């Protein structure tokens, strides 16, 4: 049998591919962030599954009055609340659901961009060393003003959208939503981990159904496996005011424990991403080309909510 002699370029190409494969094989597996933000009194996801407790900061009524009027809550009060919320090692997630950067004109979008930017800066000052992020500030809430979403990403350690399961939501639709979240995260900042909120019970409010049905264990495991393959982690959530005990509904817990055991040990580590805060604020939020943006809002001052009695306690956005 004759031995085929390779040309120098082809031999170099083979060496390059071999070196790349060897380098990839030596890389440590990516960190998988698994967090617990539930309030079940008869479940210990930290002890049983090895999850890390996460922190969430909900808006106070007086803060909603501020942010709805394009104003900031008082800095000292906000930072004290951040510090009080930071009781666990996990991320601090700001749940401010009235200032999405969507369905508003460019001028209002820029004010909301500046609100988020300042809130992230203040939160980082108040709780250095913690991961900082915002609940659901991704995807449809950023695509209309992608440039400003990308700028805001430098102040966040990860993206925390929700991926709950409504009673009429099929698993295939849930997976398409996950794919959309993955695509949005890559468009905004592929270096930031995508850590969706998930829930072992069907999405429902406490008032309408205080004990929503639990997902079938097989479906819950399918969701965990999809997150393991496509995302960077998850936060398991349950509401504060209801669903305090799971009782015999422990199939999802068994699946969570088994899923966590299937991960490499390094995958459960806590590893905040590095954040650079050197960039100056953007002078405007330009609409994303090709993405529909609403008609400009009526001229005049921003609407002030009924809780205007709190407005005197708000702070103005800092000047550029």
FIFILO-820170 format. One record per atom (N, C-alpha, C): x, y, z. Coordinates in steps of 0.2 Angstrom, whole numbers, plus 5000, padded with zeros to 4 digits. Layout:
XYZ
...
//
This chain:
500449945000
500050005000
500450065000
500350114996
500750174995
500550225001
501050255003
500850305009
500750375005
500150405006
499950475003
500350525007
500650565003
501050625006
500550685006
500550715012
500150775012
500550835010
500250885007
500550955006
500650985012
501051035012
501251075018
500551115020
500151145016
499551185018
499051135022
498951075018
498451025021
498751005028
499350985029
499650965035
499551015040
499751085039
499651135044
498851145046
498451135041
497751135043
497551075047
497851015046
497650965051
497950975058
498551005058
498851025065
498351075068
498151125064
497751175067
497051155070
496751105066
496151075069
496251035075
496850995075
496950955081
497150995087
497451055086
497651095092
496951125094
496551145090
495951175092
495451125096
495451065094
495051015097
495351005104
496050995105
496350985111
496251045116
496251105113
496151165118
495451165120
494951145116
494251145118
494151085123
494551035122
494450975127
494750995134
495151045134
495451055141
495051115144
494651145141
494251195144
493751175149
493651205154
493251185160
492551195157
492051155160
491351165157
491051235160
490651255156
490351325158
489951315164
489951375168
489551375174
488851365173
488551325177
487751325177
487551355183
487151405183
486851435189
486151415191
486151375196
485551345198
485351375205
484751415205
484551455211
483851435213
483751445220
483151435223
482851505225
482251515223
481851575225
481151555227
481051495230
480451475232
480251485240
479651485241
479451495248
479051435251
479251375248
478951315251
479251295258
478751285263
479051275270
479251205271
479051155267
479251085267
479751065262
480151105259
480551085254
481251125255
481751085255
482451115256
482851105249
482751145244
483151145238
483851155238
484051185244
484751195245
485151135247
484851105252
485051045255
484950985251
484350975248
484250915244
484550915237
484550975234
484750975227
485351015226
485651055231
486251095230
486151155227
485551185227
485451255224
485651305228
485751365225
485951425229
485351475230
485251495236
484751545237
484851605233
484351635230
484351695226
483951745230
484051815228
483751865231
483351905226
482751935228
482351975223
482152035227
482152095224
481952155227
481252175223
480752175226
480152205223
480052275224
479752305219
479552385220
479052395226
479252445229
478752475234
478252515231
477652525233
477152575230
477452645229
477852665233
478052735232
478552735227
478952685226
479452685220
479052675214
478552635214
478152635207
477952705205
477752745210
477552815208
478052855205
478652845208
479252875205
479452855198
479552785197
479752765191
479252775186
478552775187
478052785182
478052855180
478352905184
478452975182
479152985179
479552935177
480252935175
480652975180
480552955186
480952975192
481252915196
481752925200
482052875203
481852875211
481852815214
481752815221
482252845225
482152865231
482752895234
483352845235
483952875233
484552835233
484652795239
484652835245
484852795251
484352745253
483652755252
483152715253
483252645249
483352665242
483452605238
484052565240
484552595241
485152555243
485052515249
484752545254
484652515260
484152445259
483752455254
483252395253
483652345249
484152365245
484552315241
484952275246
485252315251
485652285256
485252235260
484652255262
484252215266
484052145262
483952155256
483752095252
484352045250
484952075251
485552035249
485751985255
485251945257
485451895263
485751835260
485651815254
485951755251
486451765246
486851715245
487451715240
487251725233
486651715231
486451715224
486351785222
486051795216
485951855213
485451895216
485551965215
484952015217
484652035211
483952015210
483652035204
483052085206
483152135202
482652195203
482052185199
481452175203
480852165199
480452235199
480552265193
480252335192
479852325185
479252305186
478852285180
478552345176
478552405178
478252455175
478652505170
479252485170
479752525166
480052485160
479752435157
479952405151
480152455146
480652435142
480952475136
480552445130
479952455130
479552435124
478852475124
478552475118
477852505117
477852575119
478452615119
478452685120
478852715115
478852785114
479252815109
479952825111
480352845107
481052845108
481252885114
480952945115
481152985121
480952955127
480352915128
480152885134
480652825135
480852795130
481252735130
481952755133
482152815131
482852835134
482752855141
482252875143
482152895150
482152825154
481852775152
481852715155
482452685155
482852685150
483552665149
483952695155
483852765156
484252795161
484052775168
483452765169
483152735175
483552665177
483452625172
483852555173
484552565175
484852605171
485652615171
485752635178
485452685181
485552715188
485352665193
484852625192
484652575197
485152525197
485452495192
485952445192
486652475195
486752535194
487352565197
487352575204
486752595207
486652595214
486652535217
486252485214
486252415217
486952385217
487352395212
488052375213
488452405218
488352475219
488652505225
488452475232
487852455232
487552435238
487752365240
487852325235
487952255236
488552225232
489152255233
489752235229
489852155230
490052125224
490152055224
489552005223
488952035223
488351995221
488252005213
487951955210
487651965203
487052015204
487052055199
486452105198
486152095192
485452095192
485052085186
484352115187
483952105181
483252125182
482852075179
482252065183
481752015181
481452035174
481451995169
481151995163
481352055158
481852085160
482152135155
482552105149
482152075145
482452035140
481952025134
482152005128
481751985123
481252045121
480552035121
480152085119
480252145122
480552145128
480652205132
481252245130
481652215125
482252255123
482352255116
481952215112
482052215105
481952275101
481452315104
481252375100
481852425101
482252425106
482752475107
483452435108
483652395103
484152345105
484852385107
484952445104
485652475106
485652495113
485052515116
485052535123
485052475127
484752415125
484752355128
485452325129
485852335123
486552315123
486952355128
486852415128
487252455133
487052445140
486452425142
486252415149
486552345151
486652305146
486952235148
487552235151
487952295150
488652295153
488552305161
487952325163
487852345170
487552285174
487352225170
487052165173
487552105172
487452065177
487852005177
487451945174
486851955172
486551905169
485851925167
485451885163
484751895160
484351845164
483751875167
483251835171
482551845168
482451815162
481751815160
481351765163
480651765163
480251715165
480051665160
480051605162
479751545158
479351505162
478751535164
478251495168
477851455163
477451415166
477051365161
476251375163
475951415159
475251425160
474851355158
474251345161
473851285160
473751265153
473651315149
473551305142
474151305137
474751305140
475351315136
475651245135
475751225129
476051165127
476851165128
477051105129
477851095130
478151125124
477951115118
478251135112
478251215112
477751245114
477751315114
478251345119
478251305125
478751325130
479451325127
479551275124
480251265121
480451315116
479851335112
479951395107
480151455110
479751465116
479951525120
480651525123
480851475125
481551465127
482051485122
481851455116
482351475110
482351545108
481751575109
481751655108
482151685113
482051665120
482451695125
483251695123
483451635121
484151615119
484351665114
483951675109
484151715103
484151785105
483651815110
483751875112
484351895116
484551845120
485151855125
485751855120
485751815115
486351825111
486351885107
485751915105
485751975101
485952035106
485752035112
485952085117
486652075119
486852025122
487552015124
487651935125
488051905121
488151835121
488551815127
488951865130
489351845135
489051835142
488351865143
488051865149
487651795149
487651765155
487251705156
486451715156
486151665153
485351675153
485151625158
484751655163
484551615169
483751625170
483351595166
482651605167
482351585173
481751625175
481351605181
480951545178
480851495182
480351435181
480051425187
479451385186
479051375192
478751305191
478751265197
478551195196
477751185196
477451245197
476651245197
476451285191
475851275189
475651315183
475551385185
475651425180
475651495181
474951525183
474851555189
474151575191
474351625197
473851665198
473851705204
473551675210
473751705216
473551675222
472751685223
472551745221
471851755222
471351705217
471651695211
471151655207
471251585208
471851555210
471951485211
472451475216
472351475223
472851475228
473351415227
473151365224
473551305224
473551275216
473951315212
473951295205
474251225204
474051185199
474251115198
475051115197
475351055199
476051045198
476151015191
476651035188
476851005182
477050935183
476850895178
477050825178
477750815179
478050765183
478750765184
479150755177
478850715173
479250705166
479250775162
478750815163
478750875159
479250925163
479250925169
479750965173
480450945171
480550885171
481250865169
481450885162
480950875157
481050905151
481250975150
480951015154
481151085155
481851095158
481951055163
482651065166
483151045161
483050985157
483550965152
483651015146
483051045144
483151095139
483551155142
483451175148
483851235151
484551215151
484651155153
485351125153
485751135147
485351115141
485651115135
485751185131
485251235133
485251295129
485351355133
485251355140
485351415144
485951405149
485951455153
486551455158
486351435165
485651425166
485451405173
484751415173
484451425180
483751435181
483651465188
483151495189
482951515196
482251485197
482151435202
481551405203
481151455208
480551475206
480151525210
479551505212
479251525218
478551515220
478351585223
477751595223
477451665226
477551665233
477551725236
477651735243
477051715247
476451735244
475851735248
475451675247
475651625243
475251555243
475751505241
475451445240
475851385239
476451375244
476251365250
476751365255
477051295256
476651245254
476851175255
476751135249
477151085248
477051045242
476750975244
476750965250
476450895252
476750835249
476250805245
476450745242
476750755235
476750815233
476850835226
477650845225
478050795226
478750795226
479050765220
478650745215
478950715209
479450765206
479350835206
479750885203
480350895207
480350885213
480950885217
481450825216
481150765215
481550715214
481950725207
481550755202
481850765196
482350815196
482250865200
482750925201
483450895204
483350855209
483950825212
484350785207
483950745203
484250695199
484650745193
484350795191
484650835186
485250865189
485250895195
485850925198
486450875198
486250815200
486750765201
487050745194
486750755189
486950745182
487450795180
487550855183
487950905181
488650895183
489150915180
489850915182
489850955189
490350945193
490350975200
490451055199
490851075194
491051145193
490351185191
489951145188
489351175185
488851215190
488951185196
488451215201
488851275205
489451295203
489751345206
489451415205
489551455210
489351525209
489951575206
489851595200
490351635197
490051695193
490051755197
489751815194
490251835188
489951865183
490351885177
490651955179
491151965175
491552035176
491052085172
491052145176
490652195173
491052265172
491052295166
491452355165
490952415165
491052465169
490652515170
490952585167
491352575162
491752635160
491352675154
490852645151
490552675146
490152735148
490152795145
489652845146
488952825144
488452855147
487752845145
487652865138
487152825134
487052835128
486552905127
486652945122
486353005122
485552995120
485452935117
484752925114
484652855114
484052835113
483852765112
483552765105
483952745100
483652735093
483252675092
482752675089
482352615087
482752565083
482652505084
482952455081
482752445074
483152455069
482952445062
482552385061
481952385057
481552325056
481152305061
481152335067
480752315073
480152365074
479552355074
479052395075
479052435081
478952505081
479052545087
478352585087
478052595093
477352625093
477452705091
476852735089
476852805087
477052845094
477352895092
477552945098
476952955103
477152955109
476652975114
476453045114
475953065116
475653135116
476153185119
476253245117
476753295120
476453315127
476953335131
476753355137
477153315143
477053325149
477453295154
477153225155
477653185157
477453115158
476853105163
476453055162
475853045167
476053035174
475753055179
475953045186
475353005189
475552945191
475052895194
474652925200
474152895202
473652915208
474052925214
474652885215
475052885221
475552945221
475253005218
475753065217
475953085224
475653065229
475853095236
476553075237
476853025234
477453005235
477953035231
477753075226
478253105221
478753155224
478553185230
479053225233
479653185236
479653125237
480153085239
480553055233
480453065227
480753045222
481353085220
481853055216
482453095214
482453095206
482653155204
482753165197
483253125194
483253105187
483753075184
484353115184
484953085185
485553135185
485653155178
485953215178
486153245171
486753215168
486753215161
487353185158
487953225160
//
